[in-house]
C-alpha cells in the first residue's frame, strides 16, 4: 500500500501544476508585440556589452 501512496505525490503534483497553468493563462491576450527590432537592438547591445568582459 505504501508504494501506491508514493504514486499519489506525482499525481497530486501534476494535477496542481495543470490547475495552476490553466488558472495563470491569460483570458484576454494583449496586442502582438510590435517592437521586435527595438528588442533586437537591445539584445545586440546587451550581448556586446557582456561580451567585452
PyMOL commands that place a pseudoatom at each C-alpha (Angstrom):
pseudoatom trace, name=CA, resn=UNK, resi=1, chain=A, elem=C, hetatm=0, pos=[0.000, 0.000, 0.000]
pseudoatom trace, name=CA, resn=UNK, resi=2, chain=A, elem=C, hetatm=0, pos=[2.874, 2.393, 0.716]
pseudoatom trace, name=CA, resn=UNK, resi=3, chain=A, elem=C, hetatm=0, pos=[4.053, 2.041, -2.902]
pseudoatom trace, name=CA, resn=UNK, resi=4, chain=A, elem=C, hetatm=0, pos=[0.672, 3.235, -4.095]
pseudoatom trace, name=CA, resn=UNK, resi=5, chain=A, elem=C, hetatm=0, pos=[0.882, 6.138, -1.674]
pseudoatom trace, name=CA, resn=UNK, resi=6, chain=A, elem=C, hetatm=0, pos=[4.115, 7.257, -3.362]
pseudoatom trace, name=CA, resn=UNK, resi=7, chain=A, elem=C, hetatm=0, pos=[2.274, 7.395, -6.669]
pseudoatom trace, name=CA, resn=UNK, resi=8, chain=A, elem=C, hetatm=0, pos=[-0.059, 9.989, -5.198]
pseudoatom trace, name=CA, resn=UNK, resi=9, chain=A, elem=C, hetatm=0, pos=[2.779, 12.519, -4.894]
pseudoatom trace, name=CA, resn=UNK, resi=10, chain=A, elem=C, hetatm=0, pos=[3.460, 12.881, -8.663]
pseudoatom trace, name=CA, resn=UNK, resi=11, chain=A, elem=C, hetatm=0, pos=[-0.246, 12.618, -9.409]
pseudoatom trace, name=CA, resn=UNK, resi=12, chain=A, elem=C, hetatm=0, pos=[-1.081, 15.403, -6.970]
pseudoatom trace, name=CA, resn=UNK, resi=13, chain=A, elem=C, hetatm=0, pos=[1.810, 17.499, -8.267]
pseudoatom trace, name=CA, resn=UNK, resi=14, chain=A, elem=C, hetatm=0, pos=[0.665, 17.045, -11.865]
pseudoatom trace, name=CA, resn=UNK, resi=15, chain=A, elem=C, hetatm=0, pos=[-2.916, 17.975, -11.045]
pseudoatom trace, name=CA, resn=UNK, resi=16, chain=A, elem=C, hetatm=0, pos=[-1.803, 21.045, -9.081]
pseudoatom trace, name=CA, resn=UNK, resi=17, chain=A, elem=C, hetatm=0, pos=[0.555, 22.137, -11.892]
pseudoatom trace, name=CA, resn=UNK, resi=18, chain=A, elem=C, hetatm=0, pos=[-2.135, 21.819, -14.539]
pseudoatom trace, name=CA, resn=UNK, resi=19, chain=A, elem=C, hetatm=0, pos=[-4.640, 23.713, -12.427]
pseudoatom trace, name=CA, resn=UNK, resi=20, chain=A, elem=C, hetatm=0, pos=[-2.078, 26.455, -11.853]
pseudoatom trace, name=CA, resn=UNK, resi=21, chain=A, elem=C, hetatm=0, pos=[-1.176, 26.645, -15.551]
pseudoatom trace, name=CA, resn=UNK, resi=22, chain=A, elem=C, hetatm=0, pos=[-4.849, 26.761, -16.537]
pseudoatom trace, name=CA, resn=UNK, resi=23, chain=A, elem=C, hetatm=0, pos=[-5.533, 29.482, -13.971]
pseudoatom trace, name=CA, resn=UNK, resi=24, chain=A, elem=C, hetatm=0, pos=[-2.452, 31.501, -14.974]
pseudoatom trace, name=CA, resn=UNK, resi=25, chain=A, elem=C, hetatm=0, pos=[-3.448, 31.530, -18.667]
pseudoatom trace, name=CA, resn=UNK, resi=26, chain=A, elem=C, hetatm=0, pos=[-4.422, 34.932, -19.988]
pseudoatom trace, name=CA, resn=UNK, resi=27, chain=A, elem=C, hetatm=0, pos=[-8.066, 35.004, -20.929]
pseudoatom trace, name=CA, resn=UNK, resi=28, chain=A, elem=C, hetatm=0, pos=[-7.702, 38.321, -22.750]
pseudoatom trace, name=CA, resn=UNK, resi=29, chain=A, elem=C, hetatm=0, pos=[-4.339, 38.414, -24.532]
pseudoatom trace, name=CA, resn=UNK, resi=30, chain=A, elem=C, hetatm=0, pos=[-2.931, 41.787, -25.401]
pseudoatom trace, name=CA, resn=UNK, resi=31, chain=A, elem=C, hetatm=0, pos=[-1.977, 43.038, -28.847]
pseudoatom trace, name=CA, resn=UNK, resi=32, chain=A, elem=C, hetatm=0, pos=[1.018, 41.398, -30.529]
pseudoatom trace, name=CA, resn=UNK, resi=33, chain=A, elem=C, hetatm=0, pos=[4.457, 42.761, -29.769]
pseudoatom trace, name=CA, resn=UNK, resi=34, chain=A, elem=C, hetatm=0, pos=[5.375, 45.299, -32.434]
pseudoatom trace, name=CA, resn=UNK, resi=35, chain=A, elem=C, hetatm=0, pos=[8.777, 46.331, -31.027]
pseudoatom trace, name=CA, resn=UNK, resi=36, chain=A, elem=C, hetatm=0, pos=[10.686, 43.384, -32.457]
pseudoatom trace, name=CA, resn=UNK, resi=37, chain=A, elem=C, hetatm=0, pos=[13.521, 45.428, -33.927]
pseudoatom trace, name=CA, resn=UNK, resi=38, chain=A, elem=C, hetatm=0, pos=[13.852, 47.524, -30.759]
pseudoatom trace, name=CA, resn=UNK, resi=39, chain=A, elem=C, hetatm=0, pos=[14.127, 44.315, -28.747]
pseudoatom trace, name=CA, resn=UNK, resi=40, chain=A, elem=C, hetatm=0, pos=[16.718, 43.007, -31.190]
pseudoatom trace, name=CA, resn=UNK, resi=41, chain=A, elem=C, hetatm=0, pos=[18.784, 46.199, -30.887]
pseudoatom trace, name=CA, resn=UNK, resi=42, chain=A, elem=C, hetatm=0, pos=[18.641, 45.975, -27.096]
pseudoatom trace, name=CA, resn=UNK, resi=43, chain=A, elem=C, hetatm=0, pos=[19.658, 42.314, -27.223]
pseudoatom trace, name=CA, resn=UNK, resi=44, chain=A, elem=C, hetatm=0, pos=[22.610, 43.076, -29.511]
pseudoatom trace, name=CA, resn=UNK, resi=45, chain=A, elem=C, hetatm=0, pos=[23.697, 45.935, -27.257]
pseudoatom trace, name=CA, resn=UNK, resi=46, chain=A, elem=C, hetatm=0, pos=[23.498, 43.719, -24.185]
pseudoatom trace, name=CA, resn=UNK, resi=47, chain=A, elem=C, hetatm=0, pos=[25.381, 40.942, -25.939]
pseudoatom trace, name=CA, resn=UNK, resi=48, chain=A, elem=C, hetatm=0, pos=[28.119, 43.360, -26.976]
pseudoatom trace, name=CA, resn=UNK, resi=49, chain=A, elem=C, hetatm=0, pos=[28.366, 44.853, -23.503]
pseudoatom trace, name=CA, resn=UNK, resi=50, chain=A, elem=C, hetatm=0, pos=[28.613, 41.467, -21.825]
pseudoatom trace, name=CA, resn=UNK, resi=51, chain=A, elem=C, hetatm=0, pos=[30.983, 40.088, -24.449]
pseudoatom trace, name=CA, resn=UNK, resi=52, chain=A, elem=C, hetatm=0, pos=[33.659, 42.692, -23.705]
pseudoatom trace, name=CA, resn=UNK, resi=53, chain=A, elem=C, hetatm=0, pos=[34.264, 41.444, -20.171]
for i in range(1, 53): cmd.bond("trace and resi %d" % i, "trace and resi %d" % (i + 1))
show_as sticks, trace
zoom trace
